[in-house]
């Protein structure tokens, strides 16, 4: 999941063009610190990560094998993690370059180095303060350039045909959760960057598959994705074929591809099942989105305004969305130690998430001086 800063800029630029100002990588990680005092031996109930190849209709953008990873632990508590990995929308951004050829890639078009076993943050199960320490995990890579929602084969040029197959891949992994954890009482769907765009859709589907479970959805780094009907129709409809795979919930009747923007995913999941706990995390001025916006002549100072406007739109629908908006230009949170260091207005992010999944959400957290980054006791300019 770790990406270079160059790739972050390339990816974010592609997403801005798509109308999706998402944070698409783990670039800009803070240095890793020794936190042995917070570590405990790995729980005996946990097993090592295992690779699962579902086969069937599942494959990546170039037609290669799709796989996801699982970590069995407590069978009653499960994290379903939708990873980032970029999106594509034309012959240039969708080209099968980089990755296995040793160069940069505009998006992840095949499974390459996605094993989560070496990540930190919420994947560090030796930490006593990890709210997901004893959870079983299902980790779903992104390799189709369509935010885990696509369902169409698209020919971008005479030499480039892309399999936007994210929905088949993601639902195969979700079916695995239902089959292997039928007694799950607590399911947490977590989405990183483009994965967080799809997270509420998968949260609603998880609630349908496991009706006795309490489902929480936590999205990170897509709160600034705008809701533009023309772009919704072009990308989720024409290019990726995602609209054809939207759930057939009663609340979705009458909606068209133009309606299905990122805020709408949260609204429809919440209207479909009000028992789902919905929440998001964002940096106010995510550096990847800001750099891409600047390259395209868009004022990056408007990122926070879009985040706030999207949340207001969601809550006007009657859906409650809990939120934690951090200051600065950070990029990436779930897979880094900064998940434990982040503290805004005196509230530590790890504690805020722990309360959320325990069913006792704390108040929303919103930075006051959103240009300054605060991690633990230290401060640095964003």
C-alpha positions as CSV (number, residue, x, y, z in Angstrom):
1,X,0.0,0.0,0.0
2,X,3.0,2.3,0.4
3,X,3.3,4.7,-2.5
4,X,5.9,7.3,-3.5
5,X,5.1,11.0,-3.5
6,X,5.3,11.1,-7.3
7,X,2.6,8.4,-7.6
8,X,0.4,10.2,-5.1
9,X,0.5,13.3,-7.3
10,X,-0.2,11.4,-10.5
11,X,-3.0,9.4,-8.9
12,X,-4.7,12.4,-7.3
13,X,-4.5,14.4,-10.6
14,X,-6.3,11.6,-12.3
15,X,-9.0,11.6,-9.6
16,X,-9.5,15.3,-9.8
17,X,-10.1,14.9,-13.6
18,X,-12.7,12.4,-12.6
19,X,-14.3,14.7,-10.2
20,X,-13.1,12.6,-7.3
21,X,-10.6,14.6,-5.3
22,X,-9.6,11.6,-3.3
23,X,-6.5,10.8,-1.3
24,X,-5.2,7.8,-3.3
25,X,-2.0,6.6,-1.5
26,X,0.0,6.3,1.6
27,X,2.6,8.9,0.6
28,X,3.9,11.3,3.2
29,X,3.9,8.9,6.1
30,X,5.3,10.2,9.3
31,X,8.4,8.6,10.7
32,X,7.8,5.4,12.6
33,X,8.5,5.6,16.2
34,X,9.3,3.1,18.9
35,X,6.1,2.6,20.9
36,X,7.0,-0.7,22.6
37,X,5.2,0.5,25.7
38,X,1.9,0.2,23.9
39,X,2.6,-3.2,22.6
40,X,1.4,-6.6,23.9
41,X,1.9,-10.1,22.6
42,X,-0.2,-11.1,19.6
43,X,-3.5,-12.6,20.8
44,X,-3.5,-16.4,20.6
45,X,-6.8,-16.4,18.9
46,X,-5.3,-14.6,15.8
47,X,-4.0,-16.5,12.8
48,X,-1.5,-15.3,10.2
49,X,-2.8,-13.5,7.0
50,X,-4.0,-15.9,4.3
51,X,-4.4,-15.1,0.6
52,X,-7.7,-16.1,-0.9
53,X,-8.2,-16.4,-4.7
54,X,-11.9,-16.5,-5.4
55,X,-11.7,-17.2,-9.1
56,X,-14.9,-17.3,-11.1
57,X,-15.8,-13.8,-12.4
58,X,-13.2,-12.1,-10.3
59,X,-10.2,-10.5,-12.0
60,X,-8.2,-7.3,-12.2
61,X,-8.2,-4.5,-14.8
62,X,-5.8,-6.4,-17.1
63,X,-7.6,-9.7,-16.7
64,X,-5.1,-11.0,-14.2
65,X,-5.9,-12.9,-11.0
66,X,-7.7,-11.1,-8.2
67,X,-7.1,-12.0,-4.6
68,X,-7.9,-10.7,-1.1
69,X,-6.3,-11.4,2.3
70,X,-7.9,-12.7,5.5
71,X,-6.8,-12.8,9.1
72,X,-9.0,-15.0,11.2
73,X,-9.4,-14.0,14.9
74,X,-12.6,-13.3,16.8
75,X,-15.4,-14.8,14.6
76,X,-18.0,-12.4,16.1
77,X,-16.1,-9.2,15.2
78,X,-15.0,-8.5,11.6
79,X,-13.3,-5.7,9.7
80,X,-14.0,-5.6,6.0
81,X,-11.3,-3.3,4.6
82,X,-11.6,-1.7,1.1
83,X,-8.1,-0.5,0.1
84,X,-7.2,2.5,-2.0
85,X,-5.3,2.2,-5.3
86,X,-6.5,4.9,-7.6
87,X,-9.0,5.2,-10.4
88,X,-8.7,5.6,-14.2
89,X,-10.8,7.2,-16.9
90,X,-9.0,7.4,-20.3
91,X,-6.3,5.7,-22.3
92,X,-3.6,7.6,-20.6
93,X,-4.7,7.1,-17.0
94,X,-5.8,3.5,-17.6
95,X,-2.6,2.3,-19.3
96,X,-1.1,-0.9,-17.9
97,X,2.3,0.7,-16.9
98,X,4.4,0.6,-13.8
99,X,3.8,-1.8,-11.0
100,X,5.3,-5.1,-12.1
101,X,7.5,-3.3,-14.6
102,X,9.3,-1.4,-11.8
103,X,7.9,2.1,-12.6
104,X,5.1,4.4,-11.4
105,X,1.5,3.5,-12.1
106,X,-1.5,5.9,-12.3
107,X,-3.6,3.2,-10.5
108,X,-3.4,-0.4,-9.4
109,X,-4.4,-2.5,-12.4
110,X,-3.3,-5.8,-10.9
111,X,-2.5,-7.3,-7.5
112,X,1.0,-6.3,-6.7
113,X,2.5,-6.0,-3.2
114,X,-0.9,-5.7,-1.5
115,X,-0.2,-8.2,1.3
116,X,-1.1,-6.2,4.5
117,X,1.0,-8.2,6.9
118,X,3.7,-5.6,7.1
119,X,1.5,-2.6,7.6
120,X,1.1,-0.7,10.9
121,X,-1.7,1.4,12.2
122,X,-4.8,-0.6,12.6
123,X,-3.0,-3.6,11.2
124,X,-0.6,-3.6,14.1
125,X,-2.2,-6.3,16.3
126,X,0.5,-6.1,19.0
127,X,-0.8,-2.7,20.2
128,X,-3.1,-2.8,23.3
129,X,-4.7,0.4,22.1
130,X,-5.7,-0.9,18.7
131,X,-9.5,-0.9,18.7
132,X,-9.4,-3.7,16.1
133,X,-6.7,-5.9,17.8
134,X,-8.9,-9.0,18.2
135,X,-11.0,-8.5,15.1
136,X,-11.0,-10.9,12.1
137,X,-9.9,-9.0,9.0
138,X,-10.8,-9.3,5.3
139,X,-8.6,-7.0,3.3
140,X,-9.7,-6.2,-0.3
141,X,-7.2,-4.6,-2.7
142,X,-8.3,-2.3,-5.5
143,X,-7.1,-3.4,-8.9
144,X,-9.8,-2.3,-11.3
145,X,-9.6,1.5,-11.4
146,X,-13.3,2.0,-10.5
147,X,-13.5,2.6,-6.7
148,X,-14.6,-1.1,-6.1
149,X,-17.9,-0.4,-7.9
150,X,-17.4,-1.1,-11.6
151,X,-19.0,-3.7,-13.7
152,X,-18.1,-3.2,-17.4
153,X,-15.4,-3.9,-20.0
154,X,-14.4,-0.6,-21.5
155,X,-12.2,-0.2,-24.6
156,X,-10.2,3.0,-24.2
157,X,-8.2,2.6,-27.4
158,X,-7.4,0.0,-30.1
159,X,-4.7,-1.4,-27.8
160,X,-6.2,-0.9,-24.3
161,X,-9.3,-2.7,-22.9
162,X,-9.9,-2.4,-19.2
163,X,-11.9,-4.7,-17.0
164,X,-13.7,-2.5,-14.6
165,X,-14.7,-5.4,-12.3
166,X,-14.5,-3.9,-8.9
167,X,-18.0,-4.8,-7.8
168,X,-17.7,-8.5,-8.6
169,X,-14.4,-8.6,-6.7
170,X,-15.6,-6.7,-3.7
171,X,-18.9,-8.7,-3.4
172,X,-17.0,-12.0,-3.7
173,X,-14.9,-10.9,-0.6
174,X,-18.1,-9.8,1.2
175,X,-19.7,-13.1,0.5
176,X,-16.6,-14.7,2.1
177,X,-17.4,-12.7,5.3
178,X,-21.0,-13.9,5.3
179,X,-20.0,-17.5,4.7
180,X,-17.1,-17.7,7.2
181,X,-18.5,-15.4,9.9
182,X,-22.2,-16.1,10.0
183,X,-22.4,-15.3,13.7
184,X,-20.7,-11.9,13.4
185,X,-22.2,-9.5,15.8
186,X,-20.1,-6.5,14.9
187,X,-19.0,-5.8,11.3
188,X,-16.9,-2.7,10.5
189,X,-16.5,-1.7,6.9
190,X,-13.5,0.6,6.5
191,X,-12.6,2.3,3.3
192,X,-9.3,4.0,2.4
193,X,-9.4,6.8,-0.2
194,X,-11.3,5.4,-3.2
195,X,-12.3,2.5,-1.0
196,X,-14.1,4.9,1.3
197,X,-16.2,6.1,-1.7
198,X,-17.6,2.6,-1.9
199,X,-17.6,1.8,1.8
200,X,-21.2,2.8,2.6
201,X,-22.5,0.7,-0.3
202,X,-20.7,-2.3,1.1
203,X,-21.9,-1.4,4.5
204,X,-25.5,-1.6,3.4
205,X,-24.8,-4.9,1.6
206,X,-23.1,-6.3,4.7
207,X,-26.2,-5.4,6.8
208,X,-28.4,-7.3,4.2
209,X,-26.2,-10.4,4.3
210,X,-25.8,-10.4,8.1
211,X,-29.0,-8.9,9.5
212,X,-28.2,-9.8,13.1
213,X,-24.9,-7.9,13.0
214,X,-24.4,-4.3,13.9
215,X,-22.6,-2.7,11.0
216,X,-20.4,0.4,11.2
217,X,-18.9,2.2,8.2
218,X,-15.7,4.3,8.5
219,X,-14.4,6.1,5.4
220,X,-11.1,7.9,5.2
221,X,-10.0,10.5,2.8
222,X,-12.9,11.0,0.4
223,X,-15.0,13.6,2.2
224,X,-13.8,16.2,-0.4
225,X,-15.2,14.3,-3.4
226,X,-17.7,16.6,-5.1
227,X,-21.2,15.7,-6.1
228,X,-21.5,16.7,-9.8
229,X,-24.3,15.1,-11.8
230,X,-22.5,15.2,-15.1
231,X,-19.4,13.6,-13.6
232,X,-21.5,11.1,-11.7
233,X,-23.1,10.0,-15.0
234,X,-19.8,9.8,-16.9
235,X,-17.7,7.9,-14.4
236,X,-20.1,5.8,-12.3
237,X,-22.4,5.3,-15.2
238,X,-20.7,5.4,-18.7
239,X,-17.1,4.5,-18.0
240,X,-17.3,2.1,-15.0
241,X,-20.8,0.7,-15.2
242,X,-21.2,1.1,-11.5
243,X,-24.8,2.4,-11.7
244,X,-26.0,-0.9,-13.2
245,X,-24.9,-2.6,-10.0
246,X,-26.3,-0.3,-7.4
247,X,-28.3,-2.2,-4.7
248,X,-32.0,-2.7,-5.5
249,X,-33.0,-1.1,-2.2
250,X,-36.5,0.4,-2.0
251,X,-34.9,3.8,-1.2
252,X,-33.0,3.7,-4.5
253,X,-36.1,3.7,-6.7
254,X,-36.2,6.5,-9.2
255,X,-32.5,7.5,-8.9
256,X,-30.5,7.8,-12.1
257,X,-26.7,7.6,-12.7
258,X,-26.6,11.4,-12.3
259,X,-27.8,11.0,-8.7
260,X,-25.1,8.6,-7.7
261,X,-22.3,10.8,-6.4
262,X,-20.1,10.1,-3.4
263,X,-22.4,11.8,-0.8
264,X,-25.3,9.9,-2.2
265,X,-23.7,6.6,-1.3
266,X,-23.8,7.6,2.4
267,X,-27.3,8.9,2.2
268,X,-28.8,5.8,0.5
269,X,-27.0,3.4,2.9
270,X,-28.3,5.4,5.9
271,X,-31.8,5.6,4.6
272,X,-31.8,1.9,3.7
273,X,-30.8,0.8,7.2
274,X,-30.8,3.6,9.8
275,X,-29.2,1.1,12.3
276,X,-25.9,1.4,10.4
277,X,-23.3,3.6,12.1
278,X,-21.8,5.9,9.5
279,X,-18.6,7.9,10.0
280,X,-15.7,9.5,8.1
281,X,-12.2,10.8,8.7
282,X,-10.5,13.5,6.6
283,X,-7.5,15.8,6.6
284,X,-8.8,19.3,5.9
285,X,-6.2,19.9,3.2
286,X,-5.0,16.5,2.0
287,X,-1.8,17.2,0.2
288,X,-2.5,14.8,-2.8
289,X,-5.9,16.3,-3.5
290,X,-4.5,19.9,-3.0
291,X,-1.5,19.3,-5.4
292,X,-3.8,17.8,-8.0
293,X,-6.3,20.7,-7.7
294,X,-3.5,23.2,-8.1
295,X,-2.2,21.5,-11.3
296,X,-5.7,21.8,-12.8
297,X,-6.2,25.4,-11.8
298,X,-8.6,24.6,-8.9
299,X,-8.3,26.5,-5.7
300,X,-7.1,23.9,-3.1
301,X,-8.2,26.2,-0.3
302,X,-11.8,25.0,-1.1
303,X,-11.2,21.4,-0.1
304,X,-12.4,21.9,3.5
305,X,-15.4,23.8,2.3
306,X,-16.4,20.8,0.1
307,X,-15.9,18.4,3.0
308,X,-18.2,20.5,5.2
309,X,-20.8,21.0,2.4
310,X,-20.9,17.2,1.7
311,X,-21.5,16.5,5.4
312,X,-24.3,19.1,5.5
313,X,-25.9,17.5,2.5
314,X,-25.8,14.1,4.0
315,X,-27.3,15.3,7.3
316,X,-30.1,17.3,5.6
317,X,-31.3,14.0,4.2
318,X,-31.9,12.8,7.8
319,X,-28.9,10.5,7.9
320,X,-26.5,10.9,10.8
321,X,-22.8,10.9,9.7
322,X,-20.2,11.1,12.5
323,X,-17.1,12.9,11.5
324,X,-13.5,13.6,12.5
325,X,-11.8,16.4,10.5
326,X,-8.1,16.8,11.2
327,X,-6.0,19.8,10.4
328,X,-3.2,20.0,7.9
329,X,-2.2,18.4,4.7
330,X,-1.7,14.8,5.9
331,X,-2.3,11.8,3.6
332,X,-3.0,8.3,4.9
333,X,-4.2,7.4,8.4
334,X,-5.3,3.8,8.9
335,X,-2.0,2.1,8.0
336,X,0.3,4.4,9.9
337,X,1.2,5.0,13.6
338,X,-0.3,8.4,13.2
339,X,-3.6,6.7,13.7
340,X,-2.6,6.6,17.4
341,X,-0.9,9.9,17.5
342,X,-3.7,12.0,16.0
343,X,-5.4,14.2,18.5
344,X,-7.7,17.1,17.6
345,X,-9.4,19.4,20.2
346,X,-8.1,17.0,22.9
347,X,-9.8,13.9,21.3
348,X,-7.5,11.1,20.2
349,X,-8.6,9.5,16.9
350,X,-8.0,5.9,18.2
351,X,-10.3,6.6,21.1
352,X,-12.9,8.2,18.9
353,X,-12.9,5.2,16.6
354,X,-13.0,2.8,19.6
355,X,-16.1,4.6,21.0
356,X,-17.7,4.6,17.5
357,X,-17.5,0.8,17.0
358,X,-18.6,0.2,20.6
359,X,-21.9,1.9,19.8
360,X,-21.2,4.9,21.9
361,X,-20.1,7.6,19.4
362,X,-18.4,10.7,20.7
363,X,-19.3,14.1,19.4
364,X,-18.0,15.2,15.9
365,X,-14.4,16.5,15.9
366,X,-13.5,19.4,13.6
367,X,-10.2,21.3,13.6
368,X,-10.3,24.9,14.6
369,X,-7.0,26.0,13.0
370,X,-7.2,23.6,10.1
371,X,-3.9,24.7,8.5
372,X,-1.9,23.3,11.4
373,X,-1.2,19.6,11.9
374,X,-1.2,18.1,15.4
375,X,0.1,14.6,16.1
376,X,0.2,13.7,19.7
377,X,2.1,16.4,21.6
378,X,4.0,17.7,18.6
379,X,3.0,20.2,16.0
380,X,4.1,20.7,12.5
381,X,3.0,23.0,9.7
382,X,0.9,21.2,7.1
